[in-house]
Amino acid sequence: MYRFWRKLNLAIDVPKIVTQIAERYDLNLPPKIVMFHYDDSADILYVHFEYPAKSVDSKIVDKYGEIVLGLNSKGKIVNLTIINAATYNQ
């Protein structure tokens, strides 16, 4: 689903994780990742589908509260936060 034009040496595979989460929770995520940040000390992945991602509301996707969608004023998904992201990197 998500592809980079060249292989990057990252601590985690961002496109793989986002695709797995979209498939697991049947999410219709935007097709383009504009920006991301991985905090390895906290193991949190922040993915932005718009920049600036102006979210005014959020929606917890999973039962543990580890996957959170950021929604704009029209209810469109503009960002995604994944806590314990490394568990999806396997």
TORPAGU-209781 format. One line per 8 residues: number of its first residue (from 0); their letters; for each residue x, y, z of N, C-alpha, C, O, CB. Coordinates in nm, 2 decimals, always signed. Atoms other than C-alpha are relative to their C-alpha. Last residue first. Glycine has a CB too. Layout:
! residues N
NUM = A = X:Y:Z:X:Y:Z:X:Y:Z:X:Y:Z:X:Y:Z  ... $
***
This chain:
! residues 90
89 = QNYTAANI = -0.05:+0.14:+0.01:+0.77:-0.80:+1.33:-0.04:-0.07:-0.12:-0.01:-0.19:-0.15:-0.04:-0.08:+0.12  -0.11:+0.00:+0.09:+0.73:-0.42:+1.31:+0.06:-0.14:-0.02:+0.16:-0.16:-0.09:+0.11:+0.09:+0.05  +0.06:+0.02:+0.13:+0.38:-0.42:+1.47:+0.11:-0.01:-0.11:+0.08:-0.04:-0.23:-0.09:+0.12:-0.04  +0.07:+0.13:+0.00:+0.53:-0.48:+1.82:-0.07:-0.03:-0.14:-0.09:-0.14:-0.17:-0.11:+0.00:+0.11  -0.10:+0.11:+0.04:+0.78:-0.20:+1.74:-0.07:-0.13:+0.00:-0.03:-0.23:-0.07:+0.11:+0.00:+0.10  -0.01:+0.03:+0.15:+0.49:+0.05:+1.73:+0.09:-0.11:-0.03:+0.06:-0.18:-0.13:+0.05:+0.13:-0.06  -0.06:+0.13:+0.01:+0.42:+0.03:+2.11:+0.01:-0.05:-0.15:-0.02:-0.16:-0.19:-0.08:-0.10:+0.07  -0.08:+0.02:-0.12:+0.20:+0.34:+2.07:+0.04:-0.15:+0.00:-0.04:-0.24:-0.04:-0.08:+0.03:+0.13 $
81 = ITLNVIKG = -0.01:+0.14:-0.03:+0.08:+0.42:+1.72:+0.09:-0.02:+0.12:+0.21:+0.00:+0.11:+0.05:-0.09:-0.12  -0.10:+0.02:-0.10:-0.04:+0.77:+1.64:-0.01:-0.15:+0.04:-0.11:-0.20:+0.07:-0.03:+0.09:+0.13  +0.02:+0.13:-0.06:-0.22:+0.84:+1.31:+0.12:-0.01:+0.11:+0.23:+0.01:+0.08:+0.01:-0.12:-0.10  -0.12:+0.05:-0.06:-0.27:+1.17:+1.14:-0.04:-0.13:+0.07:-0.15:-0.16:+0.10:+0.07:+0.10:+0.09  -0.12:-0.08:+0.04:-0.51:+1.35:+0.91:+0.13:-0.05:+0.06:+0.24:-0.01:+0.01:-0.02:+0.15:+0.04  -0.13:+0.05:-0.07:-0.81:+1.12:+0.91:+0.11:+0.08:-0.06:+0.14:+0.09:-0.18:+0.02:-0.15:-0.02  -0.09:+0.07:+0.08:-1.12:+1.32:+0.78:+0.13:-0.04:+0.08:+0.17:+0.04:+0.16:+0.04:+0.09:-0.12  -0.01:+0.14:-0.04:-1.39:+1.40:+1.03:+0.09:-0.08:-0.09:+0.09:-0.20:-0.08:-0.14:-0.06:-0.02 $
73 = KSNLGLVI = +0.10:+0.07:+0.08:-1.47:+1.74:+0.87:+0.00:-0.15:+0.02:-0.07:-0.22:-0.05:+0.04:+0.03:-0.15  +0.13:-0.05:-0.03:-1.30:+1.94:+1.15:-0.11:-0.07:-0.08:-0.23:-0.06:-0.05:-0.01:+0.15:-0.01  +0.02:-0.14:+0.02:-0.99:+1.72:+1.12:-0.14:+0.04:+0.02:-0.22:-0.04:+0.06:+0.04:+0.05:-0.14  +0.10:-0.04:+0.10:-0.94:+1.38:+1.27:-0.01:+0.15:-0.01:+0.00:+0.22:+0.09:-0.14:-0.06:+0.04  +0.03:-0.14:-0.01:-0.64:+1.23:+1.44:-0.09:+0.04:-0.11:-0.07:+0.02:-0.22:+0.13:+0.08:+0.00  +0.01:-0.08:+0.12:-0.66:+0.85:+1.46:-0.02:+0.15:+0.04:-0.10:+0.18:+0.13:-0.11:-0.05:-0.09  +0.09:-0.11:-0.01:-0.53:+0.67:+1.77:+0.00:+0.08:-0.13:+0.11:+0.11:-0.18:+0.04:+0.10:+0.12  +0.01:-0.05:+0.13:-0.38:+0.33:+1.80:-0.10:+0.11:-0.01:-0.22:+0.08:+0.02:-0.03:-0.12:-0.11 $
65 = EGYKDVIK = -0.14:-0.02:+0.05:-0.25:+0.22:+2.14:+0.00:+0.06:-0.14:+0.10:+0.10:-0.19:+0.07:-0.13:+0.00  -0.03:-0.15:+0.01:-0.58:+0.27:+2.33:+0.13:+0.03:-0.06:+0.19:+0.14:-0.04:-0.02:+0.06:+0.13  -0.10:-0.04:-0.10:-0.59:-0.10:+2.44:+0.04:+0.15:-0.01:+0.11:+0.20:+0.08:+0.13:-0.08:-0.03  +0.06:+0.01:-0.14:-0.92:-0.19:+2.27:+0.10:+0.04:+0.11:+0.07:+0.06:+0.22:-0.04:-0.14:+0.03  -0.02:+0.13:-0.06:-0.80:-0.06:+1.93:-0.05:+0.00:+0.15:-0.07:+0.10:+0.21:+0.14:-0.05:-0.01  +0.03:+0.11:+0.09:-0.91:+0.23:+1.72:+0.00:-0.13:+0.07:-0.09:-0.22:+0.04:+0.09:+0.00:-0.12  -0.08:+0.12:-0.04:-0.92:+0.53:+1.95:-0.05:-0.12:-0.08:-0.17:-0.15:-0.08:+0.00:-0.03:+0.16  +0.08:+0.12:-0.01:-1.07:+0.83:+1.77:+0.10:-0.12:+0.04:+0.19:-0.14:-0.04:-0.08:-0.03:-0.13 $
57 = SDVSKAPY = -0.07:+0.13:+0.01:-0.94:+1.18:+1.79:-0.09:-0.12:+0.02:-0.20:-0.11:+0.08:+0.12:+0.00:+0.11  +0.06:+0.11:-0.07:-1.07:+1.53:+1.74:+0.08:-0.12:-0.02:+0.17:-0.13:-0.10:-0.15:-0.02:-0.05  +0.09:-0.06:-0.11:-0.95:+1.87:+1.63:-0.07:-0.10:+0.08:-0.13:-0.07:+0.18:-0.10:+0.09:-0.07  +0.11:+0.08:-0.05:-0.66:+1.75:+1.41:-0.07:+0.07:+0.11:-0.01:+0.14:+0.20:+0.06:-0.14:+0.05  +0.08:-0.07:-0.10:-0.47:+2.00:+1.21:-0.11:-0.08:+0.05:-0.23:-0.07:+0.00:-0.05:+0.14:-0.06  +0.12:+0.08:-0.03:-0.21:+1.80:+1.03:-0.07:+0.06:+0.11:-0.04:+0.05:+0.23:+0.05:-0.15:+0.04  +0.02:+0.05:-0.14:+0.02:+2.06:+0.89:-0.12:-0.08:+0.02:-0.23:-0.05:-0.04:+0.01:+0.13:+0.09  -0.09:-0.08:-0.08:+0.10:+1.88:+0.68:-0.04:+0.15:-0.03:-0.04:+0.19:-0.15:+0.15:-0.02:-0.03 $
49 = EFHVYLID = +0.01:-0.14:+0.04:-0.14:+1.61:+0.58:+0.11:+0.08:+0.08:+0.14:+0.04:+0.19:-0.14:+0.06:+0.01  +0.04:+0.01:+0.13:-0.11:+1.23:+0.61:-0.02:+0.14:-0.07:-0.05:+0.15:-0.19:-0.13:-0.08:-0.01  +0.08:-0.11:+0.05:+0.10:+1.25:+0.92:-0.04:-0.02:-0.15:+0.05:-0.05:-0.23:+0.07:+0.14:+0.02  +0.01:+0.00:+0.15:+0.23:+0.94:+1.10:-0.09:+0.12:-0.04:-0.21:+0.13:+0.01:-0.05:-0.13:-0.06  +0.10:-0.10:+0.04:+0.35:+0.95:+1.46:+0.00:+0.01:-0.15:+0.11:+0.03:-0.21:+0.04:+0.14:+0.07  -0.01:-0.04:+0.14:+0.52:+0.63:+1.58:-0.11:+0.10:-0.03:-0.23:+0.07:+0.00:-0.01:-0.12:-0.10  +0.12:-0.06:+0.06:+0.57:+0.58:+1.95:+0.02:+0.04:-0.14:+0.12:+0.11:-0.16:-0.06:+0.11:+0.09  +0.06:+0.10:+0.10:+0.82:+0.34:+2.10:-0.13:+0.05:-0.05:-0.23:-0.02:-0.05:-0.01:-0.14:+0.07 $
41 = ASDDYHFM = +0.14:+0.02:-0.05:+0.89:+0.58:+2.40:-0.07:-0.10:-0.09:-0.18:-0.15:-0.05:-0.08:+0.13:-0.01  +0.00:+0.01:-0.15:+1.27:+0.58:+2.36:-0.14:-0.03:+0.06:-0.15:-0.10:+0.16:+0.06:+0.12:+0.06  -0.04:+0.14:-0.04:+1.24:+0.50:+1.99:+0.00:-0.02:+0.15:-0.01:-0.13:+0.20:+0.13:-0.03:-0.07  -0.07:-0.02:-0.13:+1.03:+0.81:+1.91:+0.04:-0.13:+0.06:-0.04:-0.20:+0.12:-0.09:+0.09:+0.10  +0.00:+0.11:-0.09:+0.94:+0.76:+1.55:+0.09:+0.03:+0.12:+0.20:+0.07:+0.11:+0.06:-0.13:-0.07  -0.10:-0.01:-0.10:+0.84:+1.06:+1.34:-0.01:-0.12:+0.09:-0.12:-0.16:+0.14:-0.01:+0.13:+0.09  +0.02:+0.09:-0.12:+0.64:+1.06:+1.02:+0.12:+0.03:+0.10:+0.22:+0.08:+0.06:+0.00:-0.15:-0.04  -0.11:-0.01:-0.10:+0.57:+1.29:+0.73:-0.02:-0.10:+0.11:-0.14:-0.14:+0.14:+0.01:+0.15:+0.05 $
33 = VIKPPLNL = -0.08:-0.12:+0.02:+0.36:+1.31:+0.42:+0.12:+0.01:+0.09:+0.22:+0.06:+0.05:-0.10:+0.12:+0.02  -0.06:-0.04:-0.12:+0.23:+0.95:+0.41:+0.09:+0.13:-0.03:+0.18:+0.12:-0.11:+0.09:-0.11:+0.07  -0.14:-0.06:+0.00:+0.01:+0.92:+0.11:+0.04:+0.04:+0.14:-0.03:+0.12:+0.21:+0.00:+0.13:-0.09  -0.10:+0.08:+0.08:-0.29:+0.69:+0.04:+0.14:+0.05:+0.02:+0.24:-0.02:-0.02:-0.04:-0.01:-0.14  -0.04:-0.07:+0.12:-0.52:+0.84:+0.31:+0.12:-0.08:-0.06:+0.20:-0.14:+0.01:+0.04:+0.14:+0.04  -0.09:-0.11:-0.03:-0.64:+0.57:+0.56:+0.04:+0.07:-0.13:+0.03:+0.01:-0.24:+0.13:-0.06:+0.06  -0.02:-0.06:+0.13:-0.96:+0.37:+0.50:+0.10:+0.12:+0.02:+0.05:+0.23:+0.02:-0.13:+0.04:-0.06  +0.00:-0.15:+0.01:-0.93:+0.16:+0.81:+0.02:+0.05:-0.14:+0.11:-0.01:-0.21:+0.11:+0.06:+0.09 $
25 = DYREAIQT = +0.08:-0.04:+0.11:-1.03:-0.21:+0.83:-0.02:+0.15:-0.01:-0.13:+0.21:-0.01:-0.14:-0.06:+0.01  +0.11:-0.07:-0.06:-0.87:-0.26:+1.18:-0.10:+0.06:-0.11:-0.18:+0.14:-0.09:+0.04:+0.12:+0.08  +0.05:+0.07:-0.13:-0.63:-0.53:+1.08:-0.12:+0.07:+0.05:-0.21:+0.00:+0.09:+0.11:+0.01:+0.10  +0.06:+0.13:+0.03:-0.58:-0.40:+0.72:-0.07:-0.06:+0.12:-0.18:-0.11:+0.11:+0.10:-0.10:-0.06  +0.11:-0.03:+0.09:-0.51:-0.04:+0.81:-0.08:-0.12:-0.03:-0.20:-0.12:-0.03:+0.05:+0.07:-0.13  +0.11:-0.06:-0.09:-0.29:-0.15:+1.10:-0.12:+0.03:-0.08:-0.24:+0.00:-0.04:+0.05:+0.13:+0.07  +0.05:+0.10:-0.09:-0.08:-0.38:+0.88:-0.12:+0.05:+0.08:-0.22:-0.01:+0.10:+0.11:-0.05:+0.09  +0.08:+0.09:+0.08:-0.05:-0.11:+0.61:-0.06:-0.11:+0.08:-0.18:-0.14:+0.07:+0.08:-0.06:-0.12 $
17 = VIKPVDIA = +0.12:-0.07:+0.03:+0.07:+0.15:+0.86:-0.09:-0.09:-0.08:-0.22:-0.09:-0.06:+0.03:+0.13:-0.08  +0.08:-0.01:-0.12:+0.32:-0.10:+1.00:-0.13:+0.07:-0.03:-0.23:+0.02:+0.02:+0.08:+0.09:+0.11  +0.05:+0.13:-0.04:+0.46:-0.20:+0.66:-0.10:+0.01:+0.12:-0.20:-0.05:+0.13:+0.11:-0.09:+0.03  +0.11:+0.05:+0.09:+0.48:+0.16:+0.54:-0.06:-0.13:+0.04:-0.18:-0.15:+0.03:+0.05:+0.00:-0.14  +0.12:-0.08:-0.01:+0.67:+0.26:+0.86:-0.11:-0.04:-0.10:-0.22:-0.06:-0.05:+0.04:+0.15:-0.02  +0.05:-0.01:+0.14:+0.93:-0.02:+0.86:-0.14:+0.07:+0.01:-0.24:+0.01:+0.02:-0.01:-0.15:-0.06  +0.12:+0.08:+0.03:+1.11:+0.04:+1.19:-0.05:+0.02:-0.14:-0.01:+0.12:-0.21:-0.11:+0.05:+0.10  +0.01:+0.08:-0.12:+1.46:+0.16:+1.30:-0.13:-0.09:-0.02:-0.13:-0.21:+0.03:-0.01:+0.08:+0.13 $
9 = LNLKRWFR = +0.08:-0.05:-0.11:+1.50:+0.30:+0.95:-0.01:-0.10:+0.11:+0.01:-0.22:+0.09:-0.14:+0.04:-0.04  -0.05:+0.08:-0.11:+1.76:+0.24:+0.67:-0.07:+0.06:+0.13:-0.01:+0.15:+0.19:+0.15:-0.01:+0.01  -0.06:-0.08:-0.11:+1.57:+0.38:+0.38:+0.04:-0.10:+0.11:-0.03:-0.20:+0.13:-0.10:+0.11:+0.05  +0.00:+0.06:-0.13:+1.49:+0.19:+0.06:+0.08:+0.08:+0.10:+0.19:+0.13:+0.07:+0.07:-0.14:-0.02  -0.13:+0.07:-0.03:+1.41:+0.41:-0.23:+0.00:-0.06:+0.14:-0.08:-0.01:+0.22:+0.12:+0.10:-0.02  -0.07:+0.02:+0.13:+1.09:+0.54:-0.39:+0.14:-0.05:+0.02:+0.20:-0.10:-0.09:+0.01:+0.14:-0.06  -0.10:-0.11:+0.00:+0.91:+0.47:-0.06:+0.07:-0.02:-0.14:+0.09:-0.14:-0.18:+0.10:-0.01:+0.12  -0.13:+0.03:+0.05:+0.59:+0.26:-0.09:+0.09:+0.13:+0.01:+0.05:+0.24:-0.01:-0.01:-0.05:-0.14 $
1 = YM = -0.09:-0.12:-0.01:+0.27:+0.25:+0.10:+0.13:-0.04:-0.05:+0.19:-0.14:+0.00:+0.00:+0.06:+0.15  +0.08:-0.12:+0.00:+0.00:+0.00:+0.00:+0.09:+0.13:+0.00:+0.07:+0.21:-0.08:-0.09:+0.00:+0.12 $
***
